[in-house]
């Protein structure tokens, strides 16, 4: 069975391309160097979401080319979901239908990255080279697949993104608008995490579980499908190396300093930081001449 697009997603995507501002390249821009990955679905998603940045400017004007890409993506989605769920073609159509809305969210993530990083020179730089943006692009699509019931296939996509970005975002995590991961290496975001709007996270942050519950009838099996990760509010900054663990709540307008260990609720408008840093000592190394 082959997927054949029959809706208006191609039109809505074209309309969204027309709304792009000057921050993205125009139709007459030179081609960028080719970049490839091991996951064909992700390559197509990059092209559909940001065609000007990935040498596909012709898509912007040609609805047939968009439909071809949608059909190709739908076929890959179908093959990915088929081993795990019943009626995969219906689920594929539901996910394809959300692509214009996901693109709109990604443009907000792009804005958050550009505004949130003093080193960001252009929006194109973020699209093509920021691992955090790559990770959230894939996760937003995988989250829709996860919600449709194809949870294992959704995990395959986010794992493919992790091999490129070094960032592990579970497809079950619910992430608000204007989300930005800076640097990104070593970031882990667990399945039952929720994140509000305008949240910025730095490298080596974990939004994870603190304790695990066991199945009642098997002491060696961990319980599944229960809340075990934190809820992060709006306008939160989490510094490098911080660990936010357990089913706790981090309020709005909170700043968590680097290397913090947080296992309790944090109220709104609070700054958390390590108050006593270890004392640094230095000792001169004697040279052979001394």
C-alpha positions, 0 to 999 in steps of 0.5 A, a space after each residue: 500500500 502506498 500513501 497518496 496525499 489527498 488533502 490541502 497540506 501542500 497548499 498550507 505549506 506553500 502559504 507558510 513559505 510565502 509568510 517567511 521574512 527576510 531572515 530566511 534565504 530568498 529564492 535566488 540564493 546560492 546552493 548550500 553544501 549538501 548535508 546527509 543523515 542516516 534517516 530518510 524521514 528526517 531529510 524530507 522533514 528538513 526539506 519540507 519545513 525549511 526548503 530554502 535552507 536545504 537547496 529545495 527552493 523549487 518546492 516553494 512555488 511548485 505544489 506538485 513537488 511538495 505533494 511528491 515529498 509528502 507522498 514519499 514521507 507518507 510511505 516512509 511513515 507507513 513502513 515505520 508504523 506498520 509493524 507496531 499499530 493497526 490501521 497505520 495509513 489513517 495515522 499517517 494521514 493524521 500526522 501529515 495533516 499537522 505539518 503546517 502547524 508544526 512548521 509554525 511552532 518551529 519558526 517560533 523555536 527558531 526565533 527563541 534560538 536567535 534571540 537567546 544566543 548572543 553567538 547566533 548571527 543568522 536564522 539560517 545558521 540556527 536551522 543548518 547547524 544548531 543541534 538543539 534546533 535539529 532535536 526539537 524539529 524531530 521531536 515535534 513530529 515524533 510527538 504527534 506520531 507518539 500521540 497517534 499511538 505509534 510510540 515505538 516508531 516515534 522513539 526510533 525517530 528521536 533516537 535517530 536525531 540523538 545520533 546527530 545532535 547528542 540530545 535525547 528528547 523522548 517523543 512523549 515529552 510535551 514541549 511548549 512554544 519558543 523552546 531553545 536548547 543551547 549547545 545541547 550535548 548530553 541533554 536528556 528530557 524524559 517521557 512524562 516531562 512537560 515544558 512551558 513557553 520560552 524555556 531555555 536549556 543548556 548542555 548536560 541538563 537532565 529532566 529525569 526521574 528520581 525514583 522508580 516504582 516496581 510492578 506489584 507482581 514482579 520485583 525485577 520489573 519497573 512500573 510503566 506509564 506513570 508520572 515520574 518527570 518534572 513539569 517546567 513552567 514558562 520563562 525558565 532558564 536551566 543552566 549547564 549540568 543541572 539535574 531536575 529530577 522527579 515529578 516536581 513542579 518548576 514555576 514560572 520565571 525561574 532561573 536555575 544556575 549551573 550544576 544545580 541538583 533540584 528534587 523539590 518544587 520551585 515557586 514562581 520568580 525564584 533563582 536557584 544556584 549552588 551557594 558554596 562552590 568547592 574551594 579550588 587549590 593549586 600546586 606548582 609542579 616541580 620541573 626536573 631542573 628544580 
